[in-house]
Amino acid sequence: VQLVESGGGSAQAGGSLRVSCAVSGRTYKDYCMGWFRQAPGKEREGVAAIRSVDGSLNYADSVKGRFTISKDNAKNLLYLQMTNLKPEDTAMYYCAVPYQDLSATETLRVMSSGGDFGYYGQGTQVTVS
């Protein structure tokens, strides 16, 4: 499986950005997928997860109400819409799919675990000033 993130960039505090992830290879359309981020010197943080087979979503408390995860199975794309951005949102953002199909809650947890949990792309940088 290949995951390629795009759409990062710079924004001012209070602004918006959308990052995208193109998924190719093995079909993971029914798997839970998510986004995590990592800033220099900080631990990995799972920010959002979506399991389209049952419509379940989960968000980290730090982004709840500001970020929205969505998925287009027909186009094999995963999105993260980010609004009301804050300087503390500055990080490299990665899309990911666990090795196993997990719940949205468990996906968020493993993405924050620091361990080898699944596949992810090269990341896209988001900088908020």
C-alpha positions as CSV (number, residue, x, y, z in Angstrom):
1,V,0.0,0.0,0.0
2,Q,1.2,3.5,-0.8
3,L,0.0,6.6,1.0
4,V,0.9,10.0,-0.4
5,E,0.0,13.2,1.5
6,S,-0.3,16.6,-0.1
7,G,-1.8,20.0,0.6
8,G,0.2,21.2,3.6
9,G,1.6,24.7,3.7
10,S,1.5,27.8,5.8
11,A,-1.4,29.6,7.4
12,Q,-2.0,32.3,9.9
13,A,-3.6,31.5,13.2
14,G,-7.3,31.3,12.7
15,G,-6.9,30.2,9.1
16,S,-7.7,27.0,7.4
17,L,-5.9,24.3,5.4
18,R,-6.9,21.0,3.9
19,V,-4.5,18.1,3.6
20,S,-5.2,15.1,1.3
21,C,-3.9,11.6,1.1
22,A,-4.0,9.4,-2.0
23,V,-4.1,5.7,-1.3
24,S,-3.0,3.1,-3.7
25,G,-2.2,-0.6,-3.7
26,R,-4.2,-3.0,-1.6
27,T,-7.8,-1.8,-1.1
28,Y,-8.3,-0.4,2.3
29,K,-11.6,1.2,1.7
30,D,-13.3,-0.6,4.6
31,Y,-10.5,-0.2,7.0
32,C,-10.3,2.5,9.5
33,M,-7.8,5.2,8.5
34,G,-6.5,8.3,10.2
35,W,-4.2,11.2,10.5
36,F,-1.5,11.7,13.0
37,R,1.0,14.5,13.4
38,Q,4.5,14.9,14.8
39,A,6.3,18.1,15.7
40,P,10.0,18.3,16.2
41,G,10.9,17.0,19.7
42,K,7.4,15.9,20.4
43,E,5.6,12.6,20.5
44,R,3.4,11.4,17.7
45,E,-0.2,12.4,18.2
46,G,-3.2,10.8,16.5
47,V,-5.6,13.5,15.6
48,A,-8.5,11.9,13.7
49,A,-9.7,8.6,12.5
50,I,-12.6,7.4,10.3
51,R,-14.1,4.0,9.7
52,S,-16.4,4.4,6.7
53,V,-17.9,1.0,6.9
54,D,-19.9,2.1,10.0
55,G,-19.5,5.9,9.8
56,S,-17.6,6.1,13.0
57,L,-15.2,9.0,13.7
58,N,-12.9,10.0,16.5
59,Y,-10.8,13.1,17.2
60,A,-8.2,14.1,19.6
61,D,-9.4,16.5,22.2
62,S,-6.8,19.0,20.9
63,V,-8.5,19.3,17.5
64,K,-12.2,18.4,18.3
65,G,-14.5,21.0,16.8
66,R,-11.8,22.4,14.5
67,F,-10.7,19.5,12.3
68,T,-12.9,17.3,10.1
69,I,-11.8,14.0,8.6
70,S,-13.5,12.6,5.5
71,K,-12.9,9.9,2.9
72,D,-13.8,9.4,-0.7
73,N,-13.7,5.7,-1.3
74,A,-14.5,6.1,-5.1
75,K,-11.3,8.2,-5.5
76,N,-9.2,6.5,-2.8
77,L,-8.7,9.8,-1.1
78,L,-8.6,10.7,2.6
79,Y,-8.9,14.3,3.7
80,L,-8.3,16.4,6.8
81,Q,-10.0,19.8,6.8
82,M,-8.4,22.0,9.4
83,T,-10.0,25.3,10.6
84,N,-9.3,27.8,13.3
85,L,-5.7,26.8,13.1
86,K,-3.4,27.5,16.1
87,P,0.4,27.7,16.2
88,E,0.4,24.5,18.2
89,D,-1.0,22.7,15.2
90,T,2.4,23.2,13.5
91,A,3.7,19.7,12.7
92,M,4.3,17.1,9.9
93,Y,0.9,15.5,9.2
94,Y,0.7,11.8,8.1
95,C,-2.1,9.7,6.9
96,A,-2.1,6.2,8.0
97,V,-3.8,2.8,7.9
98,P,-3.3,0.2,10.7
99,Y,-2.2,-3.3,9.8
100,Q,-5.5,-4.5,11.1
101,D,-9.0,-3.1,10.8
102,L,-9.6,-1.3,14.1
103,S,-12.3,0.9,15.6
104,A,-11.9,4.6,15.2
105,T,-11.1,4.9,18.9
106,E,-8.4,2.2,18.7
107,T,-7.0,3.6,15.6
108,L,-6.5,7.0,17.3
109,R,-4.9,5.2,20.2
110,V,-2.4,3.2,18.2
111,M,-1.4,6.2,16.1
112,S,-0.4,7.9,19.3
113,S,1.3,4.8,20.7
114,G,4.7,5.4,19.2
115,G,4.9,1.8,18.1
116,D,4.8,0.1,14.7
117,F,1.1,0.2,14.0
118,G,0.6,0.3,10.3
119,Y,1.4,2.1,7.0
120,Y,1.8,5.8,6.5
121,G,3.1,8.2,4.0
122,Q,6.0,10.7,3.8
123,G,4.0,13.4,5.5
124,T,3.1,17.0,4.6
125,Q,4.2,20.0,6.6
126,V,1.7,22.3,8.2
127,T,3.0,25.6,9.7
128,V,0.8,28.0,11.6
129,S,2.1,31.4,12.6
